[in-house]
Amino acid sequence: MSTIKTYDTLYINGTWQEGHSQHTLTNTNPFTDEALYSYRAADTTDVDAAYEAVRLRSYQWRMGHRKIYGRTLDQCESLMLISDSINRYA
C-alpha cells in the first residue's frame, strides 16, 4: 500500500492557511476505492473566515463597479422607454 499525500492547508481569502479542524477527509477513486489524497476538514472558524472574506470582497467589487452598473441601468431604462414609445404608436 502506498502512502498518500495529506494537505493541511485551506485556501481562504487568497492564501493557503492552516486549518483549525483536527479531522481529515480522504478522496478516493470511485472505480478502484484507492485513496488518492487526504485533506484537513474545515471547522466553523475556517468557514466563518471564508464567508467573511467573500462578503468583504463582494462588497468591494460591487462598490468598484457601481458606476458601470449605474450607466448600464440608465441605458436599460432608456431602451425600455423607447420600446414603450414604439409599442404605443405601432
Secondary structure, DSSP 4 states (H G I P E B T S, - for coil): -PPPEEE-EEEETTEEEE-S-S-EEEEE-TTT--EEEEEEPP-HHHHHHHHHHHHHHHHHHHHHTHHHHHHHHHHHHHHHHHHHHHHHH-
